[in-house]
Amino acid sequence: MQDMERLFERHDVYLSNVPMGYIRDFMQRANWDARLLVIKGPKGVGKSTLLQQFIKTRFDEDDRLKAWAPDETRL
């Protein structure tokens, strides 16, 4: 269980650094309840930031049911 606590601590630090000054309008347009949501775009346009912002706005800080799995797989 110690490893999970370290993972949660790292996750908390990671999310604490997410910029919240500008949130793209896609955040409101996306169907976040869909079984699958594909966010595709070139490197550096803010896909990962968008997902981090989503986590910060939709989940409590102490919620430990979050999942984060960034992937560089090409679709």
N, C-alpha and C positions, 0 to 999 in steps of 0.2 A: 504494500500500500504506500510505502514511502515514495516509490517511483511515480505513482499517480499524483501524489501531493506536489512533487517537484514539477510535474507536467502542468498541473493547475496553476501553480505559482508563475511558471513561465508564460502560460496563456494569459494570466492577469496582467503581467508586465507588457506583453505583446499588445494587448488590446488597449492598455492605458496610453499607448503612443499613437493610436489611430487618430488622424485629423478629422475633426467633426465640423470645421468651419464651412465647408461646402459639401453638400450631399446632392448627387445627381438626381434629376427628376425621374430617372429610371427606377429609383427606389420605390416610388409611389405607383408606377405603371406596371411593374413586374407582378406576375401572379405567384406570390411566394407560397401559396397553398398547393400549387401544382405538384404532381409526383416527381416531375423532372423539370428543371429550369436550366437552360444552357445560356451561359453568358460568354459570348465569344467576341474576341477583338484582338488587335495587335498588342504586343508587349508595351506596357507603360501607360495604357489609357485609363487604368483605375479599376480593373475587374476585381482584384484582390481587396483593394481599399473599399469598394462597394460592399463586398461580403463581410468585411470586418465591421463596417458601419452598420450593416444589417444586424449583425450579432449584438453590437453595443446598444442598438435602439430597441431590439425585440426581446432581449433576455436580461434578467437580473444579474448583477455582478457575482452573486454567490451561486448561481445556477450552474450545476456541474454536469448537465446533460448536453452540453454544446459539442458540436463536431466540426472540425476544421480539417479539410483535406485538399490543400492546393495541389494542382497537378499540371505539369507542362505538356501533357498529352495533346497532340494535335487531333482535331476532329475532322 
